[in-house]
Amino acid sequence: MTFSSRGFPASSAENKAAVLAALNAAIAIASESGAPPLQHKAAAMLTEMLAMS
């Protein structure tokens, strides 16, 4: 199994799609809740995942 630099399993398209969906959800929730640190962290992780594509 291949792991990303942060240790997430991302070897299959299904796993990667699940991680991307979770990060998008975290960004939306943080935005609605007024939690900028969480929003920024999730956005940075999403950017990293997309760069690995």
C-alpha positions as CSV (number, residue, x, y, z in Angstrom):
1,M,0.0,0.0,0.0
2,T,1.3,3.5,-0.8
3,F,1.0,6.2,1.7
4,S,1.0,10.0,1.3
5,S,3.6,12.1,3.1
6,R,1.1,12.4,6.0
7,G,0.5,8.7,6.3
8,F,-2.9,8.5,4.7
9,P,-3.6,5.4,2.6
10,A,-4.1,6.8,-0.9
11,S,-3.2,3.9,-3.1
12,S,-6.6,3.6,-4.8
13,A,-8.9,6.0,-6.4
14,E,-11.6,5.1,-3.9
15,N,-9.4,5.9,-0.9
16,K,-8.2,9.1,-2.4
17,A,-11.8,10.2,-3.2
18,A,-12.8,9.5,0.4
19,V,-9.9,11.6,1.8
20,L,-10.7,14.5,-0.6
21,A,-14.4,14.4,0.3
22,A,-13.6,14.4,4.0
23,L,-11.2,17.4,3.6
24,N,-13.8,19.3,1.6
25,A,-16.4,18.6,4.3
26,A,-14.0,19.7,7.0
27,I,-13.4,23.0,5.1
28,A,-17.1,23.6,4.8
29,I,-17.8,22.8,8.4
30,A,-14.9,25.0,9.6
31,S,-16.1,27.9,7.4
32,E,-19.7,27.7,8.7
33,S,-18.5,27.3,12.3
34,G,-16.1,30.2,12.2
35,A,-13.0,28.1,12.9
36,P,-10.3,29.6,10.7
37,P,-7.4,27.5,12.0
38,L,-9.2,24.2,11.1
39,Q,-10.3,25.7,7.8
40,H,-6.7,26.6,6.9
41,K,-5.3,23.3,8.0
42,A,-7.8,21.3,6.0
43,A,-7.2,23.6,3.0
44,A,-3.5,23.0,3.2
45,M,-4.0,19.2,3.4
46,L,-6.4,19.4,0.4
47,T,-3.8,21.3,-1.6
48,E,-1.2,18.8,-0.7
49,M,-3.4,15.9,-1.7
50,L,-4.2,17.5,-5.1
51,A,-0.6,18.3,-5.8
52,M,0.2,14.6,-5.4
53,S,-2.2,13.7,-8.2
